[in-house]
Each structure stands twice: as C-alpha cells, then as structure tokens.
Amino acid sequence: MSDSKLFAGGLFAVGLAILAGFFLMTNGSQSPAVAAEDTAGPNLVIEVGGATEGRIVIDLLADVAPQHAERLAALADSGAYDGVVFHRVIDGFMAQTGDVQFGKAGGDTSRAGMGGSEMADLPAEFSDVSFERGVVGMARSQNPNSANSQFFIMFAPAPHLNGQYTVVGRVIEGMDVVDAIKKGNAAANGSVADPDRMVSVSVER
C-alpha cells in the first residue's frame, strides 16, 4: 500500500473528527436502539469481545451497494475480519473497524485505520440512502473510489455524509452492543486504547 494511500487514510480520520464535533452538538441524546427491517441480506454477524461483549447483525444492502456488500461478505468468509479492533470510536458519531492490514488485536495496531486488504480498492457506490443511526458506511480516503475493507457504524444521524460515502448496510440486531463499544479519545480523532474487537465475523445467507 502506497504512502499516499496511508496519508489519505489519515485525512479521512481527521475529517470524521471534525464532523464529530458538529454531531455531538446537534445530537445530544441518542435515538432508541430500534432495529432496522431485515431485507434480502446477506447478513454480517459480528461477535464482539473485549470490554464489550455481544452480537451485532448487519443487513448488507446488496441492492444498494453490490460490490461493497460482496467485499464485506468475502472478507468475512475468509476469516480476515476475525480479531480486528474497533480502532476509532467517536461518542455520538460512529465506530470504525475493518482494517485487516494493521488492525489485528494482539499486534501493533498503531497504524490501524491506515490499511485495507489485499484486494483492490472499490469504485464508489453512492446512493440516496441516508446516514441514520445504525447505518453502516464504507471508510475511504479523499479519493471517492478508495473504499476497501474498513467500515463504520453510526451512533447517530450524520446527514453531512449523505452521498459522500457508500452505504453498505444497516444494523438489524445488537445496537445496544454498538452503543457499548469502548469509546476513543476525542482529542486523538477517536483513537481507542485497548480497543474492543470483532472476535469473529460470519455471513448468514
């Protein structure tokens, strides 16, 4: 992975941190943990471990973002997501994970958020689906066509992300677990010390 890609990944983190300040001011309280309706799937099943334990089920929106949904399912099927940490978690905004290159628990995760997978980056699949609470989006650099393996789950609505990042799914079970994921340091772009992790990730079809 090139240095420019790594640098761009850092810019994404800064952008999220700036947006987080806005949403913390405008979303003082979270909406209830109401599950979205399950569609045709497939579903991504995440077993969370660490300070927080539980199960999160994400309905992958293959009709909205087919290439991105296929990518997440393929990485889960291969076991690539197992042991990957929630490296950036900003209270009132989002929880980010999925860096299979630098984000494995038990190793040096100081560069978590800068990597992707061995697969090629994906072209954007922007849609009119809004970034609401429980929506799952694909992380990317400044290049719209740079999403790869990282994704984030929204704690609260974020309309400023609409049409700027690919929506790939919605949480249909376990928003209480999402809410409990260990939060990061707001002064450090949400970087988490001793983060929670995805112990295992599987696909239900």
Residue frames as a rotation matrix with the C-alpha (Angstrom) as fourth column:
MET 1
0.581 0.814 0.000 0.00
0.814 -0.581 0.000 0.00
0.000 0.000 -1.000 0.00
SER 2
-0.060 -0.667 0.743 1.46
0.640 -0.597 -0.484 3.37
0.766 0.447 0.463 -1.04
ASP 3
-0.751 -0.292 -0.591 2.44
0.648 -0.493 -0.580 6.19
-0.122 -0.820 0.560 1.31
SER 4
-0.878 0.452 0.159 -0.10
-0.360 -0.841 0.403 8.46
0.316 0.297 0.901 -0.39
LYS 5
-0.040 0.877 -0.478 -2.84
0.048 0.479 0.876 6.00
0.998 0.012 -0.061 0.42
LEU 6
-0.191 -0.097 -0.977 -1.71
0.929 0.304 -0.212 5.89
0.318 -0.948 0.032 4.05
PHE 7
-0.965 -0.191 -0.181 -1.66
0.237 -0.929 -0.284 9.67
-0.114 -0.317 0.942 4.24
ALA 8
-0.579 0.812 0.071 -5.10
-0.423 -0.373 0.826 9.88
0.697 0.448 0.559 2.71
GLY 9
-0.017 0.561 -0.828 -6.36
0.556 0.693 0.458 7.39
0.831 -0.453 -0.324 5.27
GLY 10
-0.601 -0.277 -0.749 -5.21
0.791 -0.335 -0.511 9.78
-0.110 -0.900 0.421 7.97
LEU 11
-0.956 0.285 0.073 -7.09
-0.255 -0.925 0.281 12.62
0.147 0.250 0.957 6.32
PHE 12
-0.207 0.919 -0.335 -10.27
0.056 0.353 0.934 10.54
0.977 0.174 -0.125 6.46
ALA 13
-0.135 0.097 -0.986 -9.82
0.937 0.335 -0.096 10.23
0.321 -0.937 -0.136 10.21
VAL 14
-0.899 -0.232 -0.372 -9.37
0.351 -0.890 -0.292 13.97
-0.263 -0.393 0.881 10.60
GLY 15
-0.734 0.674 0.080 -12.49
-0.334 -0.461 0.822 14.60
0.591 0.577 0.564 8.53
LEU 16
0.005 0.742 -0.671 -14.51
0.476 0.588 0.654 12.29
0.879 -0.323 -0.350 10.73
ALA 17
-0.424 -0.231 -0.876 -13.22
0.905 -0.151 -0.398 14.02
-0.040 -0.961 0.273 13.84
ILE 18
-0.997 0.071 -0.033 -14.26
-0.074 -0.991 0.109 17.44
-0.025 0.111 0.993 12.52
LEU 19
-0.369 0.917 -0.149 -17.70
-0.272 0.047 0.961 16.16
0.889 0.395 0.232 11.64
ALA 20
-0.236 0.258 -0.937 -17.97
0.758 0.652 -0.011 14.51
0.608 -0.713 -0.350 15.04
GLY 21
-0.901 -0.143 -0.409 -17.82
0.387 -0.692 -0.609 17.85
-0.196 -0.707 0.679 16.79
PHE 22
-0.735 0.677 -0.039 -20.83
-0.587 -0.606 0.537 19.03
0.339 0.417 0.843 14.81
PHE 23
-0.090 0.763 -0.640 -22.87
-0.098 0.633 0.768 15.92
0.991 0.132 0.018 15.55
LEU 24
-0.541 -0.128 -0.831 -22.02
0.771 0.319 -0.551 15.91
0.335 -0.939 -0.074 19.24
MET 25
-0.961 0.187 -0.202 -23.53
-0.085 -0.898 -0.431 19.38
-0.262 -0.397 0.880 19.44
THR 26
-0.493 0.806 -0.328 -26.61
-0.831 -0.325 0.451 18.56
0.257 0.495 0.830 17.38
ASN 27
0.218 0.536 -0.816 -27.28
-0.179 0.844 0.507 15.06
0.959 0.035 0.280 18.74
GLY 28
-0.319 -0.360 0.877 -27.16
-0.863 -0.272 -0.426 15.48
0.392 -0.892 -0.224 22.48
SER 29
-0.133 0.318 0.939 -29.20
-0.622 0.711 -0.329 12.35
-0.772 -0.628 0.103 23.03
GLN 30
-0.956 -0.252 -0.153 -29.32
-0.281 0.620 0.732 9.14
-0.090 0.743 -0.664 21.04
SER 31
-0.013 0.956 -0.293 -32.45
-0.938 0.090 0.335 7.81
0.346 0.279 0.895 19.46
PRO 32
0.451 0.236 0.861 -33.72
-0.666 0.731 0.148 4.46
-0.595 -0.640 0.487 20.77
ALA 33
-0.680 -0.731 0.051 -31.92
-0.564 0.566 0.601 1.29
-0.468 0.380 -0.798 19.71
VAL 34
0.427 0.887 0.173 -34.60
-0.431 0.368 -0.824 0.28
-0.795 0.278 0.539 17.24
ALA 35
-0.454 -0.624 0.636 -33.54
0.215 0.617 0.757 -2.40
-0.865 0.480 -0.146 14.76
ALA 36
-0.405 0.257 -0.878 -33.98
-0.856 -0.444 0.265 -1.81
-0.322 0.858 0.400 11.06
GLU 37
0.666 0.709 0.233 -36.05
-0.527 0.667 -0.526 -4.19
-0.528 0.227 0.818 8.97
ASP 38
-0.315 -0.761 0.567 -34.16
-0.072 0.615 0.786 -7.19
-0.946 0.207 -0.248 7.59
THR 39
0.345 0.361 -0.866 -34.05
-0.882 -0.191 -0.431 -7.26
-0.321 0.913 0.253 3.78
ALA 40
0.906 0.078 -0.416 -32.81
-0.292 0.826 -0.482 -9.98
0.306 0.558 0.771 1.44
GLY 41
0.693 -0.690 0.211 -29.37
-0.040 0.255 0.966 -9.87
-0.720 -0.678 0.149 3.03
PRO 42
0.164 -0.183 -0.969 -26.90
0.537 0.841 -0.068 -11.48
0.827 -0.509 0.237 3.28
ASN 43
0.932 0.171 0.321 -26.31
-0.176 -0.560 0.810 -10.67
0.318 -0.811 -0.492 6.94
LEU 44
-0.126 -0.992 -0.031 -22.94
-0.091 0.043 -0.995 -9.98
0.988 -0.122 -0.095 8.53
VAL 45
0.876 0.424 -0.229 -22.77
0.136 0.238 0.962 -11.44
0.463 -0.874 0.151 12.04
ILE 46
-0.076 -0.925 0.373 -20.16
-0.231 -0.347 -0.909 -9.89
0.970 -0.156 -0.187 14.33
GLU 47
0.696 0.139 -0.705 -19.27
0.612 0.399 0.683 -11.38
0.376 -0.906 0.193 17.71
VAL 48
0.379 -0.507 0.774 -17.74
-0.323 -0.856 -0.403 -8.55
0.867 -0.097 -0.488 19.76
GLY 49
0.576 -0.260 -0.775 -15.22
0.746 0.555 0.368 -9.11
0.335 -0.790 0.514 22.53
GLY 50
-0.496 -0.745 0.447 -13.18
0.335 -0.639 -0.692 -7.04
0.801 -0.193 0.567 24.96
ALA 51
-0.977 0.211 0.007 -14.66
-0.107 -0.467 -0.878 -4.64
-0.182 -0.859 0.479 27.47
THR 52
-0.067 0.974 -0.215 -17.89
-0.897 -0.153 -0.415 -5.07
-0.438 0.165 0.884 25.49
GLU 53
-0.945 -0.153 0.289 -19.27
-0.037 0.928 0.370 -8.46
-0.325 0.339 -0.883 24.54
GLY 54
0.021 1.000 0.009 -22.25
-0.186 0.013 -0.982 -9.26
-0.982 0.019 0.186 22.35
ARG 55
-0.422 -0.016 0.907 -23.58
0.754 0.550 0.360 -9.87
-0.504 0.835 -0.220 18.88
ILE 56
-0.207 0.329 -0.921 -24.18
-0.443 -0.871 -0.212 -7.38
-0.872 0.364 0.326 16.09
VAL 57
-0.174 0.212 0.962 -26.06
0.764 0.645 -0.004 -8.35
-0.621 0.734 -0.274 12.94
ILE 58
-0.411 -0.054 -0.910 -25.76
-0.381 -0.897 0.225 -6.15
-0.828 0.440 0.348 9.86
ASP 59
0.511 0.607 0.608 -28.08
0.455 0.409 -0.791 -6.49
-0.729 0.681 -0.067 6.89
LEU 60
-0.623 -0.772 -0.130 -25.81
0.229 -0.339 0.913 -5.98
-0.748 0.539 0.387 3.87
LEU 61
0.377 0.812 -0.446 -27.60
-0.161 -0.416 -0.895 -3.91
-0.912 0.409 -0.026 1.23
ALA 62
-0.455 -0.605 0.653 -26.58
0.450 0.476 0.755 -5.80
-0.768 0.638 0.055 -1.88
ASP 63
0.289 0.634 0.717 -29.21
0.955 -0.140 -0.262 -3.96
-0.065 0.761 -0.646 -3.92
VAL 64
0.965 0.053 -0.257 -27.74
0.083 -0.991 0.106 -0.57
-0.249 -0.123 -0.961 -2.92
ALA 65
0.336 -0.927 -0.166 -24.00
-0.933 -0.352 0.072 -1.30
-0.125 0.131 -0.983 -2.99
PRO 66
0.969 0.209 -0.134 -23.45
-0.230 0.959 -0.166 -4.74
0.093 0.192 0.977 -4.54
GLN 67
0.346 -0.910 -0.227 -19.66
0.059 0.263 -0.963 -4.58
0.936 0.320 0.145 -4.85
HIS 68
-0.377 -0.474 0.796 -19.15
-0.715 -0.398 -0.576 -3.33
0.589 -0.786 -0.188 -1.30
ALA 69
0.479 0.614 0.627 -21.60
-0.860 0.473 0.193 -5.85
-0.178 -0.632 0.754 0.17
GLU 70
0.906 -0.193 -0.376 -19.79
-0.005 0.884 -0.467 -8.61
0.423 0.425 0.800 -1.72
ARG 71
-0.030 -0.986 0.163 -16.43
-0.227 -0.152 -0.962 -7.37
0.973 -0.066 -0.219 -0.41
LEU 72
-0.189 -0.006 0.982 -17.50
-0.969 -0.160 -0.188 -7.41
0.158 -0.987 0.024 3.24
ALA 73
0.791 0.545 0.278 -19.00
-0.576 0.817 0.034 -10.87
-0.209 -0.187 0.960 2.82
ALA 74
0.702 -0.588 -0.402 -15.86
0.029 0.588 -0.808 -12.19
0.711 0.555 0.430 1.09
LEU 75
-0.283 -0.837 0.468 -13.56
-0.506 -0.284 -0.815 -10.84
0.815 -0.467 -0.343 3.81
ALA 76
0.094 0.409 0.908 -15.81
-0.983 0.185 0.019 -12.33
-0.160 -0.894 0.419 6.50
ASP 77
0.940 0.300 -0.162 -15.93
-0.332 0.914 -0.234 -15.70
0.078 0.273 0.959 4.73
SER 78
0.394 -0.877 -0.275 -12.12
0.033 0.313 -0.949 -15.77
0.918 0.365 0.152 4.54
GLY 79
0.566 -0.136 -0.813 -11.75
0.813 0.254 0.523 -15.01
0.136 -0.958 0.254 8.26
ALA 80
-0.267 -0.766 0.585 -9.94
0.646 -0.593 -0.481 -11.75
0.715 0.249 0.653 7.52
TYR 81
0.101 0.394 0.914 -12.11
-0.334 -0.852 0.404 -9.74
0.937 -0.346 0.046 9.92
ASP 82
0.767 0.210 -0.607 -11.61
0.415 0.559 0.718 -12.09
0.490 -0.802 0.342 12.88
GLY 83
0.208 -0.693 -0.690 -9.67
0.956 -0.006 0.294 -10.31
-0.208 -0.721 0.661 15.62
VAL 84
-0.446 -0.349 0.824 -9.83
0.610 -0.792 -0.006 -6.85
0.655 0.500 0.566 14.02
VAL 85
-0.576 0.115 -0.809 -10.27
0.737 -0.354 -0.575 -4.00
-0.352 -0.928 0.119 16.50
PHE 86
0.644 0.684 0.342 -12.64
0.728 -0.685 -0.002 -1.04
0.233 0.250 -0.940 16.62
HIS 87
-0.242 -0.963 -0.117 -9.74
0.962 -0.223 -0.155 1.36
0.123 -0.150 0.981 16.26
ARG 88
-0.971 -0.028 0.237 -11.64
0.022 -0.999 -0.025 4.66
0.238 -0.019 0.971 16.05
VAL 89
-0.163 0.939 -0.304 -14.80
0.904 0.266 0.336 5.21
0.396 -0.220 -0.891 18.09
ILE 90
-0.928 -0.107 0.357 -16.22
0.034 -0.978 -0.205 8.72
0.372 -0.178 0.911 18.48
ASP 91
-0.630 0.705 -0.325 -19.02
0.630 0.220 -0.745 9.06
-0.453 -0.674 -0.583 21.03
GLY 92
0.091 0.797 -0.597 -22.20
0.045 -0.603 -0.797 10.39
-0.995 0.046 -0.091 19.43
PHE 93
0.036 -0.149 -0.988 -20.86
-0.915 -0.403 0.027 9.80
-0.402 0.903 -0.151 15.92
MET 94
0.727 0.209 -0.654 -19.56
-0.556 0.738 -0.382 6.40
0.402 0.642 0.653 14.79
ALA 95
0.378 -0.616 0.690 -17.49
-0.396 0.566 0.723 3.26
-0.837 -0.547 -0.030 15.50
GLN 96
0.578 -0.260 -0.773 -14.93
-0.797 0.023 -0.603 2.28
0.175 0.965 -0.194 12.84
THR 97
0.197 -0.496 0.846 -13.28
-0.324 0.781 0.534 -1.09
-0.925 -0.379 -0.007 12.25
GLY 98
0.904 0.326 0.277 -12.26
0.073 0.522 -0.850 -3.42
-0.422 0.788 0.448 9.44
ASP 99
0.459 -0.816 -0.352 -8.56
-0.880 -0.364 -0.304 -2.65
0.120 0.450 -0.885 8.95
VAL 100
0.996 -0.018 0.093 -7.41
0.006 0.992 0.130 -6.20
-0.094 -0.129 0.987 8.26
GLN 101
0.476 -0.873 0.105 -3.89
0.264 0.029 -0.964 -4.99
0.839 0.487 0.245 7.43
PHE 102
-0.537 -0.749 0.389 -2.99
-0.060 -0.426 -0.903 -3.03
0.842 -0.508 0.184 10.58
GLY 103
-0.152 0.611 0.777 -5.90
-0.851 -0.480 0.211 -3.62
0.502 -0.629 0.594 12.95
LYS 104
0.244 0.240 -0.940 -5.44
0.079 0.961 0.265 -7.15
0.967 -0.139 0.216 14.27
ALA 105
0.781 0.089 0.618 -5.71
-0.591 -0.214 0.778 -7.45
0.201 -0.973 -0.115 18.06
GLY 106
0.847 -0.493 0.196 -2.60
0.268 0.716 0.645 -8.74
-0.458 -0.494 0.739 19.75
GLY 107
0.102 -0.824 0.557 -0.26
0.988 0.018 -0.155 -6.99
0.118 0.566 0.816 17.34
ASP 108
-0.737 -0.394 -0.549 0.93
0.435 -0.898 0.062 -3.44
-0.518 -0.193 0.833 16.73
THR 109
0.107 0.881 0.461 -2.26
0.992 -0.067 -0.104 -1.52
-0.061 0.468 -0.881 15.98
SER 110
-0.231 -0.266 -0.936 -0.64
0.399 -0.903 0.158 1.92
-0.887 -0.337 0.315 16.00
ARG 111
-0.926 -0.131 -0.353 -1.32
-0.254 -0.476 0.842 2.22
-0.278 0.870 0.408 12.25
ALA 112
-0.506 0.815 0.283 -4.88
0.792 0.569 -0.223 0.90
-0.343 0.111 -0.933 12.43
GLY 113
0.459 0.719 -0.523 -7.07
0.294 -0.678 -0.674 2.96
-0.839 0.156 -0.522 10.15
MET 114
0.004 -0.572 -0.821 -4.37
-0.702 -0.586 0.405 3.36
-0.712 0.575 -0.404 7.52
GLY 115
-0.865 -0.488 0.117 -4.73
-0.308 0.700 0.644 -0.01
-0.397 0.521 -0.756 5.85
GLY 116
0.108 0.883 -0.457 -7.09
-0.994 0.087 -0.068 -2.16
-0.020 0.462 0.887 3.85
SER 117
0.580 0.060 0.813 -6.90
-0.145 0.989 0.030 -5.68
-0.802 -0.135 0.582 2.47
GLU 118
-0.532 -0.789 0.309 -5.02
0.128 0.285 0.950 -7.49
-0.837 0.545 -0.050 -0.29
MET 119
0.051 0.639 0.767 -7.97
0.953 0.198 -0.228 -6.85
-0.298 0.743 -0.599 -2.60
ALA 120
-0.693 -0.311 0.650 -8.20
0.594 -0.757 0.271 -3.82
0.408 0.574 0.710 -4.88
ASP 121
-0.804 0.435 -0.405 -9.97
-0.043 -0.722 -0.690 -0.65
-0.593 -0.538 0.599 -3.81
LEU 122
-0.306 0.817 0.488 -13.60
0.886 0.433 -0.168 -0.35
-0.349 0.381 -0.856 -4.89
PRO 123
-0.781 0.163 0.603 -15.35
0.238 -0.814 0.529 2.25
0.577 0.557 0.597 -7.05
ALA 124
-0.886 0.453 0.101 -17.84
-0.334 -0.472 -0.816 4.35
-0.322 -0.757 0.569 -5.12
GLU 125
-0.583 0.812 -0.019 -21.45
0.581 0.434 0.688 3.17
0.567 0.390 -0.725 -4.97
PHE 126
-0.967 0.237 -0.096 -23.03
-0.113 -0.734 -0.669 6.31
-0.230 -0.636 0.737 -3.55
SER 127
-0.499 0.866 0.032 -26.79
0.723 0.396 0.567 6.22
0.478 0.306 -0.823 -3.12
ASP 128
-0.257 0.499 0.827 -29.70
-0.329 -0.850 0.411 8.20
0.909 -0.167 0.383 -1.71
VAL 129
0.456 0.335 -0.825 -29.73
0.601 0.567 0.563 6.10
0.656 -0.753 0.057 1.47
SER 130
0.527 -0.178 0.831 -29.24
-0.446 -0.890 0.092 8.47
0.723 -0.420 -0.548 4.42
PHE 131
-0.506 -0.742 -0.440 -26.67
0.178 0.409 -0.895 8.03
0.844 -0.531 -0.075 7.16
GLU 132
0.442 0.720 0.535 -29.05
-0.566 -0.239 0.789 7.39
0.696 -0.652 0.302 10.04
ARG 133
-0.052 -0.371 0.927 -28.42
-0.957 0.285 0.060 5.72
-0.287 -0.884 -0.370 13.38
GLY 134
0.278 0.110 0.954 -27.38
-0.184 0.981 -0.059 2.09
-0.943 -0.159 0.293 12.76
VAL 135
0.982 0.025 -0.186 -26.39
-0.187 0.072 -0.980 2.66
-0.011 0.997 0.076 9.13
VAL 136
0.362 -0.891 0.274 -23.08
0.387 0.411 0.825 1.12
-0.848 -0.193 0.493 8.06
GLY 137
0.930 -0.101 -0.353 -20.81
-0.343 -0.583 -0.736 3.07
-0.131 0.806 -0.577 5.71
MET 138
0.632 -0.760 0.150 -17.53
0.766 0.582 -0.273 2.32
0.120 0.288 0.950 3.97
ALA 139
0.528 -0.565 -0.634 -14.46
0.081 -0.710 0.699 4.27
-0.846 -0.420 -0.329 5.08
ARG 140
0.617 -0.372 0.694 -12.34
0.768 0.093 -0.633 5.83
0.171 0.924 0.343 2.35
SER 141
-0.448 -0.780 -0.436 -9.61
0.755 -0.592 0.284 8.38
-0.479 -0.202 0.854 1.74
GLN 142
-0.308 0.306 -0.901 -10.11
-0.295 -0.931 -0.215 11.67
-0.904 0.200 0.377 -0.13
ASN 143
-0.862 0.003 -0.508 -10.41
-0.493 0.236 0.838 9.60
0.122 0.972 -0.202 -3.30
PRO 144
0.039 0.970 0.241 -14.09
-0.977 0.088 -0.195 8.56
-0.210 -0.227 0.951 -3.60
ASN 145
0.721 0.220 -0.657 -13.00
-0.492 0.830 -0.262 5.29
0.488 0.512 0.707 -5.21
SER 146
-0.315 -0.949 -0.016 -10.76
-0.566 0.201 -0.800 4.11
0.762 -0.243 -0.600 -2.38
ALA 147
0.365 0.473 0.802 -13.02
-0.917 0.329 0.223 2.10
-0.159 -0.817 0.554 -0.04
ASN 148
-0.383 -0.590 -0.711 -11.58
-0.648 0.720 -0.248 -1.32
0.658 0.365 -0.658 0.65
SER 149
-0.382 0.187 -0.905 -12.20
0.442 0.897 -0.001 -3.20
0.812 -0.400 -0.425 3.92
GLN 150
-0.942 -0.050 -0.333 -12.86
0.327 -0.363 -0.872 -0.61
-0.078 -0.930 0.358 6.61
PHE 151
-0.192 0.932 0.309 -16.39
0.412 -0.209 0.887 0.28
0.891 0.297 -0.344 7.63
PHE 152
-0.988 -0.094 0.122 -18.13
-0.059 -0.501 -0.864 2.32
0.143 -0.860 0.489 10.31
ILE 153
-0.262 0.926 -0.273 -21.42
0.845 0.357 0.398 2.08
0.466 -0.127 -0.876 12.20
MET 154
-0.460 0.129 0.878 -23.35
-0.097 -0.991 0.095 5.24
0.883 -0.041 0.468 13.02
PHE 155
-0.790 0.228 -0.569 -24.34
0.606 0.147 -0.782 6.03
-0.095 -0.963 -0.254 16.61
ALA 156
-0.032 0.728 -0.685 -26.49
0.282 -0.651 -0.705 8.94
-0.959 -0.216 -0.185 15.40
PRO 157
0.756 0.360 0.547 -27.69
0.615 -0.102 -0.782 10.51
-0.225 0.927 -0.299 12.13
ALA 158
-0.193 -0.857 -0.478 -24.99
0.281 -0.515 0.810 12.21
-0.940 0.022 0.341 10.06
PRO 159
0.738 0.642 0.206 -26.63
0.362 -0.120 -0.924 13.96
-0.569 0.757 -0.322 7.07
HIS 160
0.513 -0.602 -0.613 -23.36
-0.712 -0.697 0.089 15.58
-0.480 0.391 -0.785 6.02
LEU 161
-0.526 -0.702 0.480 -22.11
-0.320 0.686 0.653 12.12
-0.788 0.190 -0.585 4.98
ASN 162
0.385 0.792 0.475 -25.05
0.194 0.433 -0.880 11.56
-0.902 0.431 0.013 2.61
GLY 163
0.992 0.069 0.110 -23.89
0.115 -0.073 -0.991 10.98
-0.060 0.995 -0.080 -0.94
GLN 164
0.482 -0.875 0.036 -20.23
-0.852 -0.478 -0.213 11.22
0.203 0.072 -0.976 0.12
TYR 165
-0.667 -0.622 0.410 -19.63
-0.704 0.706 -0.074 7.70
-0.244 -0.338 -0.909 1.44
THR 166
-0.457 0.466 -0.758 -21.02
-0.408 0.647 0.644 4.35
0.790 0.604 -0.105 0.32
VAL 167
-0.023 0.548 0.836 -23.82
-0.962 0.216 -0.168 2.95
-0.273 -0.808 0.522 2.49
VAL 168
-0.605 -0.333 -0.723 -23.32
-0.581 0.806 0.114 -0.81
0.545 0.489 -0.681 2.65
GLY 169
-0.454 0.452 -0.768 -25.70
0.500 0.842 0.201 -1.99
0.738 -0.292 -0.609 5.36
ARG 170
0.021 0.505 0.863 -27.87
-0.679 -0.627 0.383 -1.43
0.734 -0.593 0.330 8.43
VAL 171
-0.952 -0.276 0.131 -27.73
-0.270 0.558 -0.784 -2.92
0.143 -0.782 -0.606 11.92
ILE 172
-0.063 0.968 -0.244 -30.78
-0.458 0.189 0.869 -5.12
0.887 0.167 0.431 12.45
GLU 173
0.836 0.261 -0.484 -29.72
0.295 0.530 0.795 -6.62
0.464 -0.807 0.366 15.78
GLY 174
0.287 -0.762 -0.581 -27.40
0.957 0.248 0.148 -5.51
0.032 -0.598 0.801 18.56
MET 175
0.274 -0.184 0.944 -27.50
0.212 -0.946 -0.246 -1.71
0.938 0.267 -0.220 18.54
ASP 176
0.966 0.041 0.256 -27.15
-0.239 -0.239 0.941 -1.94
0.100 -0.970 -0.221 22.30
VAL 177
0.545 -0.830 0.120 -23.83
0.707 0.531 0.467 -3.69
-0.451 -0.169 0.876 21.70
VAL 178
0.114 -0.459 0.881 -22.80
0.775 -0.514 -0.368 -1.00
0.622 0.724 0.297 19.20
ASP 179
0.687 0.236 0.687 -23.64
-0.132 -0.889 0.438 1.69
0.715 -0.392 -0.579 21.77
ALA 180
0.959 -0.252 0.131 -21.46
-0.086 0.184 0.979 -0.06
-0.271 -0.950 0.155 24.35
ILE 181
0.562 -0.805 0.191 -18.31
0.711 0.352 -0.608 -0.34
0.423 0.478 0.770 22.18
LYS 182
0.217 -0.564 -0.797 -15.39
0.808 -0.355 0.471 1.26
-0.548 -0.746 0.379 24.01
LYS 183
0.961 0.224 0.164 -15.08
0.277 -0.818 -0.504 4.92
0.021 0.529 -0.848 23.05
GLY 184
0.114 -0.973 0.202 -11.89
0.928 0.031 -0.372 6.63
0.355 0.230 0.906 21.97
ASN 185
-0.245 -0.358 -0.901 -10.14
0.673 -0.731 0.108 9.85
-0.698 -0.580 0.420 22.84
ALA 186
0.747 0.633 0.205 -11.92
0.593 -0.494 -0.636 12.75
-0.301 0.597 -0.744 21.11
ALA 187
0.647 -0.567 -0.510 -8.69
-0.451 -0.824 0.344 14.77
-0.615 0.007 -0.789 21.18
ALA 188
-0.521 -0.842 0.138 -6.97
-0.437 0.402 0.805 11.99
-0.733 0.359 -0.578 19.22
ASN 189
-0.469 0.402 -0.786 -9.55
-0.857 0.008 0.515 11.55
0.213 0.916 0.341 16.44
GLY 190
0.552 0.820 0.149 -11.33
-0.827 0.515 0.227 8.85
0.109 -0.248 0.962 18.43
SER 191
-0.177 -0.709 -0.682 -8.28
-0.435 0.678 -0.593 6.59
0.883 0.192 -0.428 18.77
VAL 192
0.778 0.592 0.212 -9.03
-0.491 0.360 0.793 3.84
0.393 -0.721 0.571 21.30
ALA 193
-0.410 -0.863 0.296 -6.64
-0.867 0.268 -0.420 2.47
0.283 -0.428 -0.858 23.92
ASP 194
-0.927 0.029 0.374 -7.08
-0.114 0.927 -0.356 -1.30
-0.357 -0.373 -0.856 24.44
PRO 195
-0.478 0.784 -0.397 -10.00
-0.878 -0.413 0.242 -1.36
0.026 0.464 0.885 21.96
ASP 196
0.209 0.644 0.735 -12.85
-0.339 0.753 -0.564 -3.82
-0.917 -0.132 0.376 21.67
ARG 197
-0.744 -0.552 -0.377 -12.57
-0.568 0.225 0.791 -6.19
-0.352 0.803 -0.481 18.73
MET 198
0.426 0.770 -0.475 -14.52
-0.897 0.429 -0.109 -8.34
0.120 0.472 0.873 16.31
VAL 199
-0.111 -0.467 0.877 -13.75
-0.597 0.737 0.316 -11.79
-0.794 -0.489 -0.361 17.72
SER 200
-0.710 -0.053 0.702 -15.37
0.458 0.722 0.519 -13.48
-0.534 0.690 -0.488 14.75
VAL 201
-0.257 0.622 -0.740 -17.33
-0.701 -0.646 -0.301 -12.35
-0.665 0.442 0.602 11.72
SER 202
-0.745 0.090 0.661 -19.51
0.374 0.876 0.303 -14.67
-0.552 0.473 -0.686 9.66
VAL 203
-0.760 0.485 -0.432 -22.10
-0.649 -0.551 0.525 -14.41
0.017 0.679 0.734 6.92
GLU 204
-0.458 0.726 0.512 -25.68
0.228 0.653 -0.722 -15.68
-0.859 -0.214 -0.465 7.04
ARG 205
-0.907 0.116 -0.405 -27.20
-0.420 -0.328 0.846 -16.09
-0.035 0.937 0.346 3.59
